[in-house]
Amino acid sequence: LTRHVLVDSVHCSGDMLELASLLHIQYGLDVHLYALEHRYYGQSYPEFEDGTSPVSNANLRYLSSRQALADMAHFVSTAIHQGEGGAESNTRVITFGGSYPGMMSAWSR
């Protein structure tokens, strides 16, 4: 994914980039924005070691909001523990969104 998902998406706007810049300039905060894509949407199709199709009946069990929440939790944990973008163990994470991303954000609490 590229930076455009934070600007040209139906769920995101350039306001997020402006707010991140403002927080950095005025308060010296390091802000990292990530737009996570739900698996099976866009280009995010999982690959399976056995070579089966991601859209087989058996593999479509991974197409769920429960799995998306697990993916989000894994991303956040990995980003913080591996120091992605300078993240540290005391890094605060804020999720937000509207419509489905908003529901995911609320459920992730």
C-alpha positions in Angstrom: 0.0 0.0 0.0 1.1 3.5 -0.6 0.5 6.9 1.0 -2.5 7.5 -1.2 -4.7 5.2 1.0 -4.5 7.9 3.7 -5.6 10.6 1.3 -7.7 9.1 -1.5 -9.7 6.4 0.3 -13.4 6.5 1.0 -12.6 6.0 4.7 -9.5 8.2 5.0 -8.7 11.8 4.2 -5.7 14.0 3.9 -6.8 15.5 7.3 -5.0 12.6 9.0 -1.7 13.5 7.4 -2.2 17.2 8.4 -3.0 16.3 12.0 0.1 14.0 12.2 2.2 16.9 10.9 0.7 19.3 13.4 1.3 17.0 16.3 4.9 16.6 15.3 5.5 20.3 14.8 3.7 21.6 17.8 4.4 18.9 20.3 7.4 17.0 19.0 5.4 13.8 18.8 6.4 11.1 16.4 3.3 10.0 14.7 3.1 7.0 12.4 -0.1 6.4 10.4 -0.9 3.0 9.0 -3.9 2.0 6.9 -4.5 -1.7 7.3 -6.3 -3.5 4.5 -8.8 -6.3 5.4 -7.6 -9.6 4.0 -9.5 -10.6 0.9 -10.1 -7.0 -0.1 -8.0 -5.0 -2.5 -4.7 -6.8 -3.0 -4.7 -8.6 0.4 -5.3 -12.2 -0.5 -3.5 -14.7 1.9 -1.2 -17.3 0.5 -1.4 -20.8 1.8 1.6 -23.1 2.1 -0.3 -26.0 0.6 -1.0 -23.9 -2.5 -4.8 -24.0 -2.1 -6.9 -21.1 -3.4 -7.5 -18.4 -0.9 -11.2 -18.3 -2.0 -11.8 -22.0 -1.5 -14.7 -22.8 0.9 -12.2 -24.0 3.5 -10.0 -20.9 3.4 -12.9 -18.4 3.3 -13.1 -19.0 7.1 -10.4 -16.3 7.3 -12.7 -13.8 5.8 -14.3 -12.4 9.0 -14.3 -9.5 11.3 -12.9 -11.7 14.0 -9.9 -12.6 11.9 -9.5 -8.9 10.9 -9.3 -8.0 14.6 -6.7 -10.7 15.1 -4.7 -9.4 12.2 -4.9 -5.9 13.6 -3.7 -7.1 17.1 -0.9 -9.0 15.5 0.2 -5.9 13.4 0.2 -3.6 16.5 2.0 -6.1 18.6 4.6 -6.8 15.9 5.1 -3.1 15.1 5.7 -2.2 18.8 7.8 -5.2 19.8 10.0 -5.0 16.7 10.4 -1.2 16.9 8.6 -0.5 13.6 9.3 3.1 12.7 11.0 3.8 16.1 8.1 2.4 18.1 8.9 1.6 21.7 7.1 -0.5 24.4 5.3 2.5 25.7 4.0 3.5 22.3 0.3 4.6 22.4 -1.9 3.2 19.7 -5.1 5.0 18.5 -7.4 3.3 16.1 -10.1 5.3 14.3 -12.3 5.2 11.3 -15.8 5.5 10.0 -18.3 2.9 8.9 -16.7 -0.6 9.0 -13.2 0.7 10.0 -15.0 2.6 12.8 -16.6 -0.6 14.0 -13.2 -2.4 13.8 -11.7 0.4 15.8 -14.3 0.1 18.6 -14.1 -3.7 18.7 -10.3 -3.5 19.0 -10.6 -1.9 22.4 
